[in-house]
């Protein structure tokens, strides 16, 4: 992978040559994304910087790269897996190549097809191309948001980068919190695209490109999910097609000039990837997993069993609470924005260990969103049943759940039941986010102090969800929820987690489930093939049952997470108290200390499991101290 950064000015009075030191420091802030090489292109009105992690064409893929006549210059972050097919197509049209890199294929594709070239790529990418003749900048991001790109317009110039930290180094860029983004963060546990936590700085949305010319910005979607639900009557044919697409996707993502490993959790998704990798390269795959002492969170036995079955070079790591405290500040700096998914710290620990062995790994991200793997999808069926109960029975149910004693286990029955009833009286698409997130609109009114409550009064915190549902008509409720997860939770949480946690350690993670051909097939499968009664990932389980042990295909999802409830209450208690000191909360002048103190005391005393609201707010406060108190 790589890091890209750029500044384009439309003013004839400015000379970027005078800012070289600042521009180089912006590029060097991304060195963790590409520690092997770096380069830059600098003229009076344009700067393009690049840091490179060498994966394909280790010698010939240097950047920035210029085309034959010197008119187009590219900085590129990503992998285009169908680049060899595209290269043959372009050679047939008269294009001549000097390297074996996919970067050059992307550059020639832009020459040939213009902005719509992005839709020809299968892979993960964010790239910028400067057109010297027209003085136009072109930015593009991949179909699913695997790779990031931020940008801001500052008077007569555009500044863009793979990460916020590079933009923040540029002069006159203000660090002013976007209150709408903060409110959304507290609900979603991440800041949904296109906002960032800072006013005036945005993320280019997935499947979009941006054109900047003469101080004007044009943003356009180059690809949309084409919903065309198929009425499959033969499940065997679906399984055959699905397996064919999975094999092709995994094969594409094993193309590399360096060894490729796999992140193996022992769950269905990563086990599927691992199994198919071993078809291609039997016995040569390095597998990596992480384990916990807390049994309900630990999947390492499943991963170990599968690794032995395939005779892979298996590596197993364990993390303990004191190590977590060490990694949290590192991840706060790496993330740039507040991020409430506690799994990011575990991922960073794992990726740090993995990067000592390989540069590239495959992961199972995307499988849950495509095939209904999450427990909250199943919960919608229960909510529909409970909605038919008489009011007094529903009240008895809610009262009974609220009396359940607190448990520390992974998604314990108590935790799930209380989360479940918290969303019962919302519309289904809002309920989905109440279950996934931390602070509902009502809870935010208690969390913020009076002046902040006034500022968020007119904010519709669910707006990102309705932006999706207004554009896409899904055939049923389950499909609609899956589309929301795919368009919001996947890029905003899962893929952000993977990118920042891996890139902080100079590790490239490839995601075979997010192959465009596979996605376009899977997303149009009817809901009953994904969630059959209460069996999640029904069609994927059936497809893989001949290749994987029953212990894998029949087991319920656990997922990467930490024993946050227990660790916050015990080993991390002092750390948490320090983060939420009364003096800091009053100085910050945003939140109600009394409400925060009650959240903490209820959790520490075992009265309520407040792991999610505590962790989400803790990560914001740590981010605030790192980025706002400078």
C-alpha atoms as one frame of an Amber mdcrd trajectory, in Angstrom:
protein
   0.000   0.000   0.000   0.922   3.636  -0.190   0.233   7.126   1.066  -0.697
   9.975  -1.267  -0.912  13.717  -0.680  -1.287  16.762  -2.881  -1.825  20.503
  -3.050  -3.129  22.266  -6.151  -3.425  26.047  -6.298  -5.457  28.029  -8.821
  -3.922  31.369  -7.858  -1.297  32.927 -10.105   0.064  34.773  -7.068   1.067
  31.614  -5.192   4.243  29.623  -5.634   4.271  26.196  -4.021   8.030  25.981
  -4.548   8.371  28.288  -1.554   6.474  25.775   0.589   8.599  22.744  -0.191
   9.585  22.015   3.416   5.950  21.961   4.566   4.870  19.858   1.608   7.595
  17.293   2.187   6.660  17.076   5.866   3.064  16.396   4.799   4.263  13.530
   2.622   6.563  12.175   5.330   3.685  12.079   7.840   2.371   9.181   5.702
   5.608   7.209   5.692   4.038   4.406   7.764   1.741   3.717   4.790   4.735
   3.251   2.516   8.127   2.933   4.224  10.033   1.477   1.257  10.214   4.506
  -1.059   9.028   8.086  -1.368   8.872  10.685  -4.095   7.278  13.977  -5.057
   6.348  16.120  -8.052   6.568  19.860  -7.449   5.859  22.782  -9.771   4.715
  26.323  -9.103   1.042  25.361  -8.805   1.053  21.630  -8.068   2.541  19.275
  -5.492   2.013  15.515  -5.515   3.658  13.365  -2.846   3.880   9.615  -2.460
   5.156   6.995  -0.013   5.339   3.389  -1.196   5.066  -0.108   0.230   6.627
  -2.333  -2.450   4.299  -5.193  -3.415   4.157  -5.454  -7.237   6.981  -4.532
  -9.655   9.384  -3.704  -6.843  11.752  -1.842  -9.208   9.502  -0.277 -11.848
   6.564   1.052  -9.843   8.100   4.268  -8.531   5.813   7.287  -8.048   4.785
   9.945  -8.860   4.590   8.436 -12.345   4.409  10.514 -15.538   3.001   9.340
 -18.875   4.934   9.328 -22.170   4.245  12.913 -23.239   4.569  14.283 -19.697
   0.998  15.583 -19.565  -0.446  13.272 -16.882   1.081  12.686 -13.441  -0.321
  10.094 -10.997   0.009   9.265  -7.317  -1.772   6.053  -6.511  -2.595   4.016
  -3.407  -3.984   0.556  -3.896  -4.066  -2.598  -5.946  -5.977  -3.162  -9.185
  -6.206  -6.936  -9.508  -7.427  -7.059 -13.091  -4.560  -4.872 -14.301  -3.103
  -7.557 -16.585  -6.384  -7.926 -18.503  -6.674  -4.154 -18.763  -3.070  -3.893
 -19.907  -3.707  -6.285 -22.814  -6.793  -4.278 -23.745  -4.822  -1.021 -23.691
  -1.912  -2.490 -25.646  -4.439  -3.466 -28.298  -5.345   0.215 -28.502  -1.711
   1.231 -29.044  -0.556   2.014 -25.495   3.078   1.202 -24.708   4.128   0.177
 -21.196   7.511   0.653 -19.552   6.838  -1.168 -16.247   4.977  -4.199 -14.886
   3.075  -2.116 -12.335  -0.663  -1.638 -11.984   0.040   2.080 -11.438   0.949
   2.481 -15.089  -2.212   0.601 -16.114  -4.322   3.033 -14.072  -2.535   5.982
 -15.719  -3.022   4.661 -19.264  -6.640   3.767 -18.483  -7.288   7.395 -17.557
  -5.664   8.500 -20.835  -7.922   6.154 -22.785 -11.229   6.270 -20.894 -11.148
   9.492 -18.886 -12.944   9.752 -15.508 -15.031   6.614 -16.102 -11.858   4.514
 -16.039 -12.393   3.962 -12.312 -15.348   1.706 -13.026 -13.141  -0.642 -15.055
 -10.971  -1.467 -12.037 -11.431  -4.441  -9.740  -9.547  -3.784  -6.542  -8.947
  -1.204  -3.845  -7.635   2.233  -4.657  -7.494   5.948  -4.122  -5.536   7.938
  -6.676  -4.944  11.422  -8.035  -4.038  12.394 -11.603  -2.883  15.880 -12.542
  -3.592  17.006 -16.111  -0.932  19.619 -16.884  -2.470  20.772 -20.151  -5.949
  21.398 -18.752  -4.721  22.197 -15.225  -7.266  19.743 -13.812  -7.025  17.413
 -10.827  -8.830  14.064 -10.842  -9.359  12.140  -7.582 -11.035   8.722  -7.367
 -11.861   6.223  -4.625 -12.640   2.523  -5.003 -16.141   1.066  -5.220 -16.513
   0.075  -1.568 -14.330   2.548   0.335 -11.484   0.155   1.142  -8.886   2.909
   0.690  -9.388   6.420   2.110  -9.026   9.903   0.667  -9.640  13.199   2.496
  -9.787  16.642   0.936 -10.447  20.278   1.755 -10.899  23.425  -0.301  -8.904
  26.323   1.118  -9.760  29.518  -0.722  -8.042  29.030  -4.100  -6.562  25.586
  -3.569  -7.413  21.965  -2.872  -5.473  19.833  -0.407  -5.938  16.045  -0.353
  -4.314  13.102   1.408  -4.749   9.478   2.424  -5.027  10.572   6.036  -6.156
  13.684   7.880  -2.808  14.148   9.627  -1.150  15.236   6.382  -3.808  17.877
   5.648  -3.589  19.230   9.193   0.093  20.070   8.641  -0.778  22.567   5.913
  -0.882  26.251   6.826  -4.271  27.866   7.505  -6.078  24.517   7.914  -8.234
  25.016  11.010  -8.990  22.389  13.628 -12.613  23.172  14.351 -14.858  20.288
  15.412 -17.840  19.649  13.172 -20.694  19.372  15.713 -22.874  17.394  13.313
 -20.025  14.929  12.779 -19.514  14.646  16.546 -23.194  13.870  17.121 -23.091
  11.254  14.373 -19.921   9.766  15.851 -21.580   9.301  19.230 -24.411   7.352
  17.584 -22.476   5.444  14.903 -19.113   5.109  16.738 -17.428   6.526  13.616
 -17.951   9.621  11.462 -19.929   8.552   8.359 -18.824   9.757   4.912 -18.651
  12.394   3.533 -18.055  14.330   6.762 -14.900  14.281   8.836 -14.618  15.338
  12.452 -13.270  18.716  11.273 -15.356  21.418   9.643 -14.419  21.938   6.008
 -12.524  18.639   5.599 -14.358  15.813   3.842 -13.940  12.220   2.746 -14.527
  11.370  -0.876 -17.291   8.776  -0.775 -16.838   5.243  -2.163 -17.398   4.763
  -5.909 -16.947   8.496  -6.489 -14.551  10.785  -8.281 -13.771  14.462  -7.843
 -12.629  16.941 -10.471 -11.013  20.222  -9.428 -10.509  22.940 -12.047 -10.374
  26.732 -11.784 -11.443  26.661  -8.113 -14.522  24.598  -9.004 -15.253  21.142
  -7.589 -17.382  18.486  -9.283 -18.137  15.187  -7.509 -19.817  12.281  -9.263
 -20.665   8.651  -8.497 -19.187   6.369 -11.154 -20.881   3.188  -9.832 -24.054
   2.395  -7.939 -25.396  -0.835  -6.547 -27.696  -2.183  -9.223 -30.450  -4.007
  -7.403 -31.920  -6.735  -9.560 -33.016  -9.487  -7.159 -32.989 -12.866  -8.809
 -35.543 -15.578  -8.099 -33.226 -18.560  -7.710 -34.980 -21.899  -7.558 -31.857
 -24.072  -7.666 -29.639 -23.527  -4.625 -26.988 -25.855  -6.058 -26.499 -23.522
  -9.041 -26.161 -20.558  -6.671 -23.533 -22.428  -4.642 -21.558 -23.303  -7.784
 -21.598 -19.704  -9.000 -20.686 -18.367  -5.583 -17.764 -20.764  -5.211 -16.495
 -19.876  -8.701 -16.539 -16.146  -7.875 -14.858 -16.718  -4.519 -12.083 -18.758
  -6.137 -11.507 -16.084  -8.776 -11.432 -13.320  -6.185  -8.958 -15.103  -3.906
  -6.751 -15.980  -6.880  -6.651 -12.329  -7.963  -5.639 -11.207  -4.481  -2.757
 -13.642  -4.264  -0.962 -11.849  -7.099   2.135 -10.387  -5.469   5.903 -10.192
  -5.757   6.157 -10.812  -1.994   4.705 -13.626   0.190   0.977 -13.460   1.058
  -0.516 -14.649   4.356  -4.012 -14.779   5.862  -5.672 -13.386   8.993  -7.396
 -16.495  10.339  -9.969 -16.028  13.087 -11.532 -19.480  12.858 -14.827 -17.969
  11.740 -16.589 -18.859   8.490 -15.375 -15.892   6.417 -11.642 -16.104   7.088
 -11.770 -19.906   7.001 -13.353 -19.718   3.542 -10.548 -17.475   2.322  -7.908
 -19.701   3.924  -9.359 -22.846   2.376  -9.376 -21.341  -1.131  -5.829 -20.007
  -0.731  -4.689 -23.545   0.046  -6.265 -24.780  -3.188  -3.999 -22.358  -5.045
  -0.848 -22.850  -2.988  -1.197 -25.980  -0.817   0.774 -25.964   2.423   2.547
 -22.666   1.712   0.230 -20.208   3.430   1.220 -18.388   6.601  -1.785 -17.947
   8.896  -2.104 -15.565  11.842  -4.588 -15.384  14.698  -5.039 -13.710  18.061
  -6.291 -15.238  21.278  -7.621 -14.165  24.683  -7.531 -15.688  28.127 -11.282
 -14.992  28.401 -12.793 -18.096  26.792 -15.974 -16.489  25.401 -13.845 -14.095
  23.303 -11.296 -16.659  22.147 -11.455 -18.298  18.700  -7.852 -19.461  18.533
  -8.696 -23.175  18.950 -10.736 -23.116  15.719  -7.998 -21.290  13.834  -5.343
 -23.682  15.164  -7.364 -26.746  14.148  -7.877 -25.438  10.619  -4.213 -24.477
  10.283  -3.177 -28.017  11.242  -5.633 -29.441   8.720  -3.985 -27.449   5.914
  -0.438 -27.759   7.301   0.035 -23.993   7.207   2.770 -22.029   8.954   0.558
 -20.875  11.811   1.311 -17.985  14.166  -0.758 -17.312  17.267  -0.543 -14.208
  19.447  -2.214 -13.282  22.748  -3.019  -9.848  24.096  -3.478  -8.830  27.723
  -4.989  -5.688  29.291  -1.668  -3.954  30.020  -0.710  -4.296  26.344  -4.049
  -2.804  25.328  -3.346   0.333  27.345  -0.023   0.663  25.497  -1.679   0.349
  22.079  -4.612   2.722  22.632  -2.592   5.979  22.335  -0.845   4.617  19.227
  -4.166   3.949  17.552  -5.608   7.333  18.538  -2.714   8.978  16.679  -3.046
   6.620  13.727  -6.822   7.002  13.343  -6.881  10.836  13.013 -10.598  10.828
  13.840 -12.419   9.531  16.928 -13.268   5.870  16.408 -15.353   3.849  18.854
 -14.881   0.251  17.693 -12.647  -1.315  20.350 -11.560  -4.019  17.891  -9.225
  -1.521  16.202  -6.751  -1.802  19.068  -6.715  -5.597  18.823  -6.342  -5.378
  15.049  -3.380  -3.040  15.397  -1.709  -5.377  17.899  -2.263  -8.339  15.557
  -1.085  -6.422  12.495   2.048  -5.312  14.332   2.913  -8.945  14.991   1.983
 -10.061  11.462   4.058  -7.339   9.771   7.199  -8.932  11.209   6.538 -11.961
   8.979   4.780 -10.779   5.775   3.838  -7.590   3.925   0.480  -8.797   2.560
  -2.410 -10.745   4.114  -5.946 -11.614   3.067  -8.875 -11.010   5.438 -12.561
 -11.936   5.610 -14.083  -8.450   5.814 -17.312  -7.941   3.853 -18.726 -11.424
   4.316 -21.055 -10.398   7.145 -22.550  -7.491   5.191 -23.066  -9.569   2.049
 -24.459 -12.729   3.660 -26.240 -11.503   6.835 -23.655 -12.602   9.351 -24.341
 -10.127  12.132 -26.559 -10.967  15.088 -28.474  -7.707  14.783 -29.856  -8.894
  11.424 -31.445 -11.896  13.141 -32.672  -9.630  15.943 -34.951  -7.793  13.509
 -36.977 -10.993  13.145 -37.444 -11.194  16.907 -38.413  -7.514  17.039 -41.127
  -8.144  14.464 -42.535 -10.971  16.584 -42.460  -8.928  19.790 -44.189  -6.055
  17.998 -47.259  -8.305  17.769 -47.470  -8.811  21.538 -50.088  -6.973  23.634
 -48.676  -3.905  25.348 -48.782  -5.348  28.876 -46.768  -8.424  27.806 -44.189
  -6.237  26.118 -43.873  -4.174  29.316 -43.390  -7.347  31.372 -40.670  -8.463
  28.946 -38.852  -5.125  29.147 -39.066  -5.061  32.943 -37.713  -8.629  33.163
 -34.785  -7.856  30.874 -33.835  -4.750  32.850 -33.563  -6.873  36.013 -31.021
  -9.279  34.473 -27.664  -9.242  36.342 -24.651  -7.828  34.484 -22.377 -10.370
  32.763 -18.887  -9.929  31.291 -19.014 -12.590  28.549 -18.766 -11.846  24.850
 -22.186 -10.518  23.805 -23.752 -12.167  26.832 -27.489 -12.798  26.859 -27.881
  -9.917  29.333 -25.969  -7.490  27.111 -27.837  -8.515  23.951 -31.237  -8.475
  25.654 -30.794  -4.970  27.056 -29.460  -3.664  23.738 -32.406  -5.332  22.027
 -35.099  -3.626  24.096 -33.320  -0.244  23.782 -34.250  -0.176  20.095 -37.720
  -1.695  20.150 -39.667   1.556  19.758 -37.640   2.915  16.839 -38.328   2.436
  13.132 -36.448  -0.668  11.886 -33.698   1.225  10.053 -33.145   3.529  13.053
 -33.391   0.596  15.457 -30.572  -1.093  13.582 -28.237   1.762  14.427 -29.433
   1.985  18.033 -28.367  -1.649  18.395 -25.020  -1.093  16.695 -24.104   2.260
  18.190 -23.595   3.972  21.531 -25.547   7.191  22.220 -29.132   7.559  21.027
 -30.460  11.099  20.450 -32.091  10.972  23.910 -28.837   9.887  25.542 -26.928
  12.651  23.771 -29.235  15.188  25.406 -28.077  13.848  28.782 -24.416  13.590
  27.772 -23.928  17.109  26.380 -23.996  20.229  28.531 -26.816  22.784  27.881
 -24.878  24.918  25.371 -23.957  21.851  23.293 -27.531  20.572  23.465 -28.594
  23.792  21.759 -26.065  23.232  18.980 -27.258  19.694  18.214 -30.968  20.498
  18.628 -31.783  20.557  14.893 -29.401  17.784  13.813 -31.028  14.629  12.420
 -28.415  12.157  13.589 -29.998   9.378  11.475 -29.580  11.409   8.257 -26.780
   9.186   6.809 -29.170   6.219   6.944 -32.002   7.991   5.146 -29.583   9.240
   2.495 -29.073   5.591   1.564 -32.659   4.399   1.795 -33.883   7.370  -0.267
 -31.621   6.300  -3.137 -32.003   2.518  -3.007 -35.302   0.658  -2.938 -34.763
  -2.793  -1.472 -37.256  -5.649  -1.877 -37.608  -6.482   1.843 -36.666  -5.326
   5.326 -33.667  -7.654   5.743 -32.206  -6.632   2.372 -32.680  -2.989   3.310
 -30.774  -3.412   6.589 -27.980  -5.264   4.774 -27.688  -2.407   2.266 -27.435
   0.119   5.086 -24.696  -1.961   6.731 -22.912  -2.326   3.401 -22.992   1.394
   2.620 -22.405   2.771   6.128 -21.023   0.308   8.658 -18.693  -1.450   6.221
 -16.762   1.615   4.929 -17.203   3.737   8.051 -16.248   1.146  10.654 -14.898
  -2.150   9.314 -12.791  -0.899   6.391 -11.574   2.156   8.298 -10.466  -0.160
  11.097  -8.640  -2.449   8.671  -6.932   0.367   6.766  -5.695   2.374   9.774
  -4.722  -0.593  11.935  -2.791  -2.257   9.099  -1.243   0.820   7.517   0.033
   1.986  10.906   2.227  -1.133  10.775   2.992  -1.005   7.010   0.899  -4.123
   6.341  -1.386  -4.522   3.334  -4.726  -6.270   3.953  -6.672  -7.504   0.911
 -10.371  -8.342   1.147 -11.578 -11.023  -1.315 -15.265 -10.734  -0.336 -15.212
  -7.190  -1.753 -14.522  -8.191  -5.326 -16.880  -6.202  -7.548 -18.098  -9.229
  -9.508 -18.705 -11.149  -6.290 -20.493  -8.221  -4.659 -22.787  -7.634  -7.644
 -23.783 -11.303  -7.528 -24.152 -11.687  -3.763 -25.959  -8.445  -3.067 -28.775
  -9.502  -5.376 -29.301 -12.896  -3.796 -32.707 -13.064  -2.097 -32.753 -12.538
   1.650 -33.924 -16.092   2.397 -30.647 -17.459   0.971 -28.690 -15.308   3.411
 -30.827 -15.571   6.526 -32.926 -18.736   6.476 -35.184 -18.688   9.511 -32.515
 -17.911  12.108 -29.531 -19.397  10.285 -27.155 -16.631   9.190 -24.973 -16.888
   6.070 -27.078 -19.815   4.956 -25.858 -20.005   1.342 -22.207 -19.416   2.237
 -22.337 -22.142   4.899 -23.836 -24.578   2.409 -21.319 -23.632  -0.266 -18.342
 -24.286   2.022 -19.607 -27.343   3.930 -17.706 -29.770   1.675 -14.459 -27.864
   2.074 -14.507 -26.927   5.758 -15.017 -28.922   8.969 -18.535 -28.858  10.431
 -17.122 -27.182  13.524 -16.488 -24.140  11.316 -19.594 -24.119   9.093 -22.013
 -24.752  11.969 -20.599 -22.432  14.631 -22.059 -19.047  15.514 -20.218 -15.828
  14.817 -17.938 -14.412  17.494 -15.917 -11.737  15.735 -12.844  -9.753  16.706
 -13.407  -7.909  19.955 -11.972  -7.401  23.409 -13.369  -8.265  26.863 -14.116
  -4.558  27.258 -16.700  -4.873  30.023 -14.350  -6.742  32.360 -11.167  -4.870
  31.417 -12.798  -1.445  31.821 -14.162  -2.474  35.219 -10.918  -4.014  36.468
  -7.513  -3.652  34.779  -8.299  -0.374  32.955 -10.276   1.329  35.724  -7.518
   3.769  36.710  -6.768   4.600  33.089 -10.454   5.343  32.441 -10.772   7.543
  35.522  -7.786   9.592  34.384  -9.315  10.113  30.936 -12.566  11.431  32.452
 -11.107  13.632  35.158 -13.555  16.251  36.377 -11.103  19.089  35.758 -10.659
  18.055  32.110 -14.397  17.670  31.451 -15.085  21.141  32.876 -12.193  22.690
  30.936 -13.362  21.061  27.708 -16.873  22.489  28.303 -18.785  20.059  26.101
 -20.140  17.292  28.305 -22.124  16.810  31.503 -19.645  15.424  34.061 -22.442
  14.201  36.347 -23.871  11.984  33.600 -20.415  10.633  32.681 -19.643   9.922
  36.325 -22.872   7.938  36.657 -22.005   5.899  33.532 -18.646   5.050  35.093
 -19.914   4.300  38.590 -22.759   2.108  37.339 -20.268   0.139  35.249 -17.562
  -0.131  37.913 -20.108  -1.228  40.523 -21.613  -3.877  38.243 -25.014  -2.185
  38.024 -24.975  -1.815  34.226 -22.772  -2.913  31.337 -21.805   0.493  29.897
 -18.864  -0.781  27.873 -20.000   0.780  24.589 -20.823   4.331  25.756 -17.717
   4.457  27.973 -15.387   3.200  25.248 -16.873   5.430  22.538 -16.611   8.569
  24.673 -13.177   7.571  25.989 -11.821   7.325  22.434 -13.234  10.756  21.630
 -11.632  12.272  24.713  -8.266  10.683  23.944  -8.567  11.965  20.371  -9.469
  15.429  21.669  -6.381  15.570  23.866  -4.176  14.421  20.993  -5.578  16.621
  18.218  -7.252  19.623  19.833  -4.980  20.406  22.767  -1.903  21.096  20.637
